[in-house]
Structure formats: structure tokens, C-alpha cells
Amino acid sequence: MYKSIDLFAGIGGIRRGFDNAFGDNIETVFVSEWDEPAQKTYILNYPGSEIAGDITQIDEKDIPSFDICLAGFPCQAFSMAGKHGGFEDDYHGRCRGTLFLDVARICEYHKPKVIFCENVKGLTIHDRGRTFKVIKQTFEDLGYDVFAKVLNSKEFGVPQNRERIYIVCFRKDLGVTEFQFPEGKDSSKTIRDILDEAPINSKYYLSTKYMDTLVKHRARHESKGNGFGYEIRNLDGIAGTIVCGGMGRERNLIIDHREHSMIPTTHIKGEINRDDIRKMTPREWARLQGFPDDFKWELADTHMYKQFGNSVTVNVIEAIAEVIKKELDKR
């Protein structure tokens, strides 16, 4: 039985991938997530979980011993969007804009067999590659062999173009000198495969006023030579990366001519558009991330778009976790 901890747990996407791969051979002994809405969704799907809050306030000595550290540490500092924060120099005392420090601190004390991290692709090129070099060097200095690869969710059975970097670290005494990340393969799944059954609630169909705003917004950016603006996806194609903020939902609009009411259920300006343009539902976003249909939530849509946009693609995590399990089982 392997014991794991789930840091920056979100709604449990990384844990779910490992649980799927390891089955009854893994037990989560510690969970940390500071965002209260995310905590609620996590507990709903993992009843009985005790969730610690701010990891920076938790003494590593108070965490139970564990074999596997799961850490989707926040990516804002490294994202291709945003201000490209990050940090300079090395791990001891010089981290800026990242909670990576706490992953290193906890693993330095407990020395687990495996450290698994997921982050945005931009981590690899941030500060001309120096940020990633610091992270890799830190894990190596802690006594780990470090392997990393950028994988795209669209090659793992979900219709979403989502590139993320995955970092797998094995404690050096395990002797894992090579690690073959799972090979993705072209998926035949399309947006049409993840659609909710009709009729779709009219609240997901955009108002004429809102569509007008989006059209003007895109025109403004196009006049400046920018590629920003709303985007309507082909139902027989795949979605762009779902993200929690900004134009996240508007970059993945679809045209759905199936049955739906034209009577608004929310207060809107204008009327429901006649072109059947809508945003995807939270359940559709869940499917884009590989979450099963029995995944539960009780919060408003706004929270769920954020939580799924911030989460991971379960299919990719599971595929990597299966390879990690094979390596561990050999030893």
C-alpha cells in the first residue's frame, strides 16, 4: 500500500488519476487546499476528507509519512498569460510568486519515493528556462532523479488542446535511470462526443447584447493585429484549452441547434441569440478534463468553470501514474 499526499489539491484531479491507476494500492493520508469552494467540491467527491488550509502555515513535521507527493502547485507565476512572475536564483529563501518552495520543504523532510508535479507549459521557457532549471536542480539536490515532458490532453482521449508539463521525480536510491512517459495517440473524440443531452438550459445560450459585445471586442483586437476574442468551435473538432479566467468560456463557444428554450431563465439584456450560439456547460468542461459523469458538485456554475479550468486532465495523470506504478512495483 502506497501512501500519498495531495498538495494544492484543487478538486482532486491529480488524486483521481493516481487512484484510477493504483486502485486499492494507494491511500491519501494528507490533503491541502486553501480555496474554500474547491474544498467543498473535493469533500463531496472524497467524503470524510480532512483538508488542511494554507500549506505555508503547516509544519512539515505535522504531515504523516508518505511515499508519493502529488503537487499541482499554482501556475500563475509561470503561465504564458499574465505577468510572468516566477523566481530567481535557488530554492532556499529566494522563491518569488510560487508555492513550489513548500513542495521542496515538505519533500526535503519526508524524502518520499516519488514526487509528481503538473504545471503550465510556460514553466519550461519562463525566464529563458532558468525557472525550470531551478526547480529541476532543487529536486536533484534533494536526492531525486528528475524526468519531465510536455504532453497534450488531446492525445489522451479528451477533445481538448491542452499542453502541460509533467514532472516525475524518483528518489535516487530506487535506481530509476530512465522513465518513459506514456505515448499519446491521436484521439478520435470530438466536442460532439462530450455534449450534454438536449434540451440544454437556455441560460447557456448567449444573449444578443452579449454577442454584440463579443463581436466588437474581437474587432477591436483584430484592428490592432491581436488574436484575442471569442471563438466558435466546430462540434466535429476539439476545444481549446479551458481556463478559469478572462475569455475562458468565450474561446470555446459552440453552435448547438438542438432543442432548447428561447425563454431566458436569467436576467439578460436583449434576447437569446437566434444563431444557437452557446457556451459549454460545466459538465461538458468536466468531460473535457476527463472527469467521470458521477463527479459531483453543489456550487454555482461560476465556481465550477473556475475549478475545472484550474484542474488537470485526469486521463493524462492516470496514464503517467500507471507507468510510475510499474516502476515502483519492480522495486
C-alpha positions, 0 to 999 in steps of 0.5 A: 500500500502506497501512501500519498499526499495531495498538495494544492489539491484543487478538486482532486484531479491529480488524486483521481488519476493516481487512484484510477491507476493504483486502485486499492494500492494507494491511500491519501493520508494528507490533503491541502487546499486553501480555496474554500469552494474547491474544498467543498467540491473535493469533500463531496467527491472524497467524503470524510476528507480532512483538508488542511488550509494554507500549506505555508502555515503547516509544519512539515513535521505535522504531515504523516509519512508518505511515499508519493507527493502529488503537487499541482502547485499554482501556475500563475507565476509561470503561465504564458498569460499574465505577468510572468512572475516566477523566481530567481536564483535557488530554492532556499529563501529566494522563491518569488510568486510560487508555492513550489518552495513548500513542495521542496520543504515538505519533500526535503523532510519526508524524502518520499519515493516519488514526487509528481508535479503538473504545471503550465507549459510556460514553466519550461521557457519562463525566464529563458528556462532558468525557472525550470532549471531551478526547480529541476536542480532543487529536486536533484539536490534533494536526492531525486532523479528528475524526468519531465515532458510536455504532453497534450490532453488531446492525445489522451482521449479528451477533445481538448488542446491542452499542453502541460508539463509533467514532472516525475521525480524518483528518489535516487536510491530506487535506481530509476535511470530512465522513465518513459512517459506514456505515448499519446495517440491521436484521439478520435473524440470530438466536442460532439462526443462530450455534449450534454443531452438536449434540451440544454438550459437556455441560460447557456445560450448567449444573449444578443447584447452579449454577442454584440459585445463579443463581436466588437471586442474581437474587432477591436483586437483584430484592428490592432493585429491581436488574436484575442476574442471569442471563438466558435468551435466546430462540434466535429473538432476539439476545444481549446484549452479551458481556463478559469479566467478572462475569455475562458468560456468565450474561446470555446463557444459552440453552435448547438441547434438542438432543442432548447428554450428561447425563454431566458431563465436569467436576467439578460439584456436583449434576447437569446441569440437566434444563431444557437450560439452557446457556451459549454456547460460545466459538465461538458468542461468536466468531460473535457478534463476527463472527469467521470459523469458521477463527479459531483458538485453543489456550487454555482456554475461560476465556481465550477468553470473556475475549478475545472479550468484550474484542474488537470486532465485526469486521463493524462495523470492516470496514464503517467501514474500507471507507468510510475506504478510499474516502476515502483512495483519492480522495486 
